[in-house]
Amino acid sequence: MLPWVHLGTAMAPDGDTLRLMRRGDEFSIRLEGGNELMNSRLGGSEEALATLALDHLRDRAAPRLLIGGLGMGFTLRAALDATGPGARLTVAEIVPEVVRWARGEMAEVFAGSLDDPRVELRTGDVGAMIREAKASFDAILLDVDNGPDGLTRPGNEALYSEAGLERVRRALAPGGVLAVWSAAPDAGFTRRLERCGFTVRCETVRAGRTKRGARHTIWLATPGRARSAAGGRVR
């Protein structure tokens, strides 16, 4: 088996150290100590984050999306594939080195998606962009941590608090949707969304593009007052 090769190191704003690794044509971004955050062979649930949200917006010819977290570009590429020439996609990535890796060492993974004229890539905090927005986005897609508990970056809890969710409501255009990725289910987050006036649907999706691999959770939340629908499906 080919050994992993260390390609680069980055420091997240909260002090965590990220390492970019490569083995053959496989890439991995890990926390210092070995916990893997993402892998270029496992993007099924990140793609579903985009496709499930855009299914809600299928009647909109030119949707405006805000994607929180660039990662390895799975959500971005899926959104580009599912939208037409009028779509506008803003991607927020807080770690500058991740942006550099996307244009450098991992350029083959991104396959030119960052050069698509529909894409605006911003280096900065997606939470700040949400705070500045008012009815600006048809969809806000958040994949900035392991889930709503902010397991990797405690600062991300502000996105998922009731105050943060109220800011999301204000940033969404009428009929818009919030989609949130998580490594695990969280009934408390579902209740929090409901308390903030969202109608909630939870989907369980596979990490990979087959029926194998870990199960991840995606919340689809739209401003409203109805109770959440129970149960999702495995994809």
Disulfide bonds with the S-S distance in Angstrom:
none
